[in-house]
Amino acid sequence: MRLSEWILVNIEAVLQAWEDNARDLLPDKSASKAERRDHAKAMLTSIAHEIEQP
């Protein structure tokens, strides 16, 4: 399985792991949990698509 596929297939698990770790590292309350999660999901999706580009 290519890395880009793995990211997309496992995006929820990756987001949960990121969220668990970010809780302590990013105490900033300027963005909601949902906003931070949506942003992280958008970044991962973009990265996965970029990896596929020649």
OpenMM code with the backbone's topology and positions (N, CA, C; nanometers):
from openmm import Vec3, app, unit

residues = "MET ARG LEU SER GLU TRP ILE LEU VAL ASN ILE GLU ALA VAL LEU GLN ALA TRP GLU ASP ASN ALA ARG ASP LEU LEU PRO ASP LYS SER ALA SER LYS ALA GLU ARG ARG ASP HIS ALA LYS ALA MET LEU THR SER ILE ALA HIS GLU ILE GLU GLN PRO".split()
positions = [
    Vec3(0.0860, -0.1172, 0.0000),
    Vec3(0.0000, 0.0000, 0.0000),
    Vec3(0.0903, 0.1231, 0.0000),
    Vec3(0.0570, 0.2159, -0.0834),
    Vec3(0.1328, 0.3411, -0.0918),
    Vec3(0.1003, 0.4292, 0.0292),
    Vec3(0.1945, 0.5169, 0.0631),
    Vec3(0.1761, 0.6044, 0.1794),
    Vec3(0.0496, 0.6886, 0.1654),
    Vec3(0.0265, 0.7424, 0.0483),
    Vec3(-0.0924, 0.8266, 0.0285),
    Vec3(-0.2206, 0.7465, 0.0545),
    Vec3(-0.2252, 0.6222, 0.0085),
    Vec3(-0.3421, 0.5367, 0.0337),
    Vec3(-0.3561, 0.5097, 0.1827),
    Vec3(-0.2443, 0.4795, 0.2473),
    Vec3(-0.2466, 0.4488, 0.3902),
    Vec3(-0.3009, 0.5679, 0.4700),
    Vec3(-0.2569, 0.6878, 0.4345),
    Vec3(-0.3052, 0.8075, 0.5043),
    Vec3(-0.4569, 0.8167, 0.4918),
    Vec3(-0.5073, 0.8021, 0.3703),
    Vec3(-0.6513, 0.8164, 0.3483),
    Vec3(-0.7318, 0.7043, 0.4125),
    Vec3(-0.6808, 0.5826, 0.4082),
    Vec3(-0.7509, 0.4688, 0.4680),
    Vec3(-0.7529, 0.4795, 0.6206),
    Vec3(-0.6456, 0.5309, 0.6764),
    Vec3(-0.6307, 0.5371, 0.8222),
    Vec3(-0.6464, 0.6778, 0.8788),
    Vec3(-0.7107, 0.7658, 0.8050),
    Vec3(-0.7155, 0.9067, 0.8447),
    Vec3(-0.7799, 0.9265, 0.9821),
    Vec3(-0.8835, 0.8509, 1.0145),
    Vec3(-0.9484, 0.8689, 1.1449),
    Vec3(-0.8565, 0.8283, 1.2590),
    Vec3(-0.7831, 0.7195, 1.2418),
    Vec3(-0.6891, 0.6755, 1.3457),
    Vec3(-0.5752, 0.7750, 1.3598),
    Vec3(-0.5277, 0.8274, 1.2485),
    Vec3(-0.4206, 0.9279, 1.2523),
    Vec3(-0.4698, 1.0544, 1.3218),
    Vec3(-0.5912, 1.0970, 1.2872),
    Vec3(-0.6483, 1.2160, 1.3507),
    Vec3(-0.6659, 1.1965, 1.5013),
    Vec3(-0.7103, 1.0785, 1.5417),
    Vec3(-0.7287, 1.0519, 1.6848),
    Vec3(-0.5954, 1.0550, 1.7576),
    Vec3(-0.4928, 0.9947, 1.6975),
    Vec3(-0.3593, 0.9962, 1.7591),
    Vec3(-0.3065, 1.1397, 1.7678),
    Vec3(-0.3276, 1.2165, 1.6616),
    Vec3(-0.2843, 1.3565, 1.6616),
    Vec3(-0.3581, 1.4343, 1.7711),
    Vec3(-0.4887, 1.4125, 1.7778),
    Vec3(-0.5708, 1.4818, 1.8774),
    Vec3(-0.5261, 1.4481, 2.0195),
    Vec3(-0.4983, 1.3214, 2.0447),
    Vec3(-0.4531, 1.2787, 2.1771),
    Vec3(-0.3209, 1.3461, 2.2149),
    Vec3(-0.2285, 1.3547, 2.1200),
    Vec3(-0.0988, 1.4169, 2.1471),
    Vec3(-0.1069, 1.5688, 2.1496),
    Vec3(-0.1893, 1.6254, 2.0644),
    Vec3(-0.1996, 1.7707, 2.0545),
    Vec3(-0.2659, 1.8321, 2.1775),
    Vec3(-0.3455, 1.7545, 2.2464),
    Vec3(-0.4167, 1.8054, 2.3641),
    Vec3(-0.3187, 1.8695, 2.4629),
    Vec3(-0.2052, 1.8060, 2.4827),
    Vec3(-0.1051, 1.8579, 2.5763),
    Vec3(-0.0138, 1.9615, 2.5119),
    Vec3(0.0095, 1.9485, 2.3835),
    Vec3(0.1031, 2.0375, 2.3157),
    Vec3(0.0397, 2.1681, 2.2708),
    Vec3(-0.0908, 2.1658, 2.2474),
    Vec3(-0.1604, 2.2823, 2.1941),
    Vec3(-0.2759, 2.3240, 2.2843),
    Vec3(-0.2445, 2.3817, 2.3980),
    Vec3(-0.3527, 2.4193, 2.4894),
    Vec3(-0.4328, 2.5410, 2.4415),
    Vec3(-0.3960, 2.5966, 2.3267),
    Vec3(-0.4621, 2.7142, 2.2714),
    Vec3(-0.6110, 2.6872, 2.2507),
    Vec3(-0.6930, 2.7713, 2.3041),
    Vec3(-0.8380, 2.7546, 2.2924),
    Vec3(-0.8983, 2.8471, 2.1866),
    Vec3(-0.8133, 2.9069, 2.1008),
    Vec3(-0.8651, 2.9992, 2.0006),
    Vec3(-0.9434, 2.9266, 1.8904),
    Vec3(-0.9191, 2.7977, 1.8754),
    Vec3(-0.9946, 2.7171, 1.7787),
    Vec3(-1.0577, 2.6004, 1.8540),
    Vec3(-1.1757, 2.5646, 1.8119),
    Vec3(-1.2445, 2.4529, 1.8772),
    Vec3(-1.1789, 2.3207, 1.8382),
    Vec3(-1.2115, 2.2177, 1.9124),
    Vec3(-1.1611, 2.0836, 1.8832),
    Vec3(-1.2001, 2.0440, 1.7412),
    Vec3(-1.3228, 2.0715, 1.7032),
    Vec3(-1.3706, 2.0371, 1.5689),
    Vec3(-1.2949, 2.1144, 1.4614),
    Vec3(-1.2676, 2.2418, 1.4863),
    Vec3(-1.1935, 2.3223, 1.3893),
    Vec3(-1.0508, 2.2702, 1.3716),
    Vec3(-0.9858, 2.2365, 1.4832),
    Vec3(-0.8493, 2.1828, 1.4743),
    Vec3(-0.8491, 2.0487, 1.4022),
    Vec3(-0.9478, 1.9652, 1.4312),
    Vec3(-0.9563, 1.8337, 1.3673),
    Vec3(-0.9835, 1.8486, 1.2176),
    Vec3(-1.0738, 1.9381, 1.1804),
    Vec3(-1.1027, 1.9614, 1.0386),
    Vec3(-0.9785, 2.0117, 0.9650),
    Vec3(-0.9040, 2.0999, 1.0291),
    Vec3(-0.7818, 2.1535, 0.9685),
    Vec3(-0.6786, 2.0420, 0.9503),
    Vec3(-0.6607, 1.9588, 1.0511),
    Vec3(-0.5655, 1.8479, 1.0420),
    Vec3(-0.6078, 1.7504, 0.9320),
    Vec3(-0.7372, 1.7234, 0.9214),
    Vec3(-0.7871, 1.6334, 0.8176),
    Vec3(-0.7610, 1.6922, 0.6791),
    Vec3(-0.7843, 1.8209, 0.6638),
    Vec3(-0.7588, 1.8866, 0.5357),
    Vec3(-0.6104, 1.8799, 0.4998),
    Vec3(-0.5235, 1.9003, 0.5983),
    Vec3(-0.3791, 1.8931, 0.5727),
    Vec3(-0.3394, 1.7523, 0.5304),
    Vec3(-0.3865, 1.6503, 0.6015),
    Vec3(-0.3516, 1.5124, 0.5675),
    Vec3(-0.4026, 1.4737, 0.4291),
    Vec3(-0.5227, 1.5148, 0.3967),
    Vec3(-0.5789, 1.4851, 0.2653),
    Vec3(-0.4973, 1.5532, 0.1561),
    Vec3(-0.4604, 1.6768, 0.1791),
    Vec3(-0.3787, 1.7499, 0.0832),
    Vec3(-0.2421, 1.6844, 0.0653),
    Vec3(-0.1808, 1.6446, 0.1746),
    Vec3(-0.0507, 1.5767, 0.1686),
    Vec3(-0.0629, 1.4476, 0.0888),
    Vec3(-0.1657, 1.3698, 0.1160),
    Vec3(-0.1854, 1.2431, 0.0444),
    Vec3(-0.1998, 1.2666, -0.1055),
    Vec3(-0.2737, 1.3702, -0.1432),
    Vec3(-0.2914, 1.3997, -0.2855),
    Vec3(-0.1613, 1.4508, -0.3472),
    Vec3(-0.0869, 1.5290, -0.2759),
    Vec3(0.0412, 1.5803, -0.3251),
    Vec3(0.1434, 1.4690, -0.3455),
    Vec3(0.1432, 1.3703, -0.2565),
    Vec3(0.2352, 1.2580, -0.2691),
    Vec3(0.2126, 1.1847, -0.4011),
    Vec3(0.0907, 1.1808, -0.4474),
    Vec3(0.0563, 1.1103, -0.5711),
    Vec3(0.1003, 1.1843, -0.6974),
    Vec3(0.1305, 1.3120, -0.6843),
    Vec3(0.1713, 1.3905, -0.8014),
    Vec3(0.3121, 1.3501, -0.8457),
    Vec3(0.3358, 1.3458, -0.9763),
    Vec3(0.4699, 1.3087, -1.0255),
    Vec3(0.5750, 1.4134, -0.9921),
] * unit.nanometer
topology = app.Topology()
chain = topology.addChain("A")
for resn in residues:
    res = topology.addResidue(resn, chain)
    for name in ("N", "CA", "C"):
        topology.addAtom(name, app.Element.getBySymbol(name[0]), res)
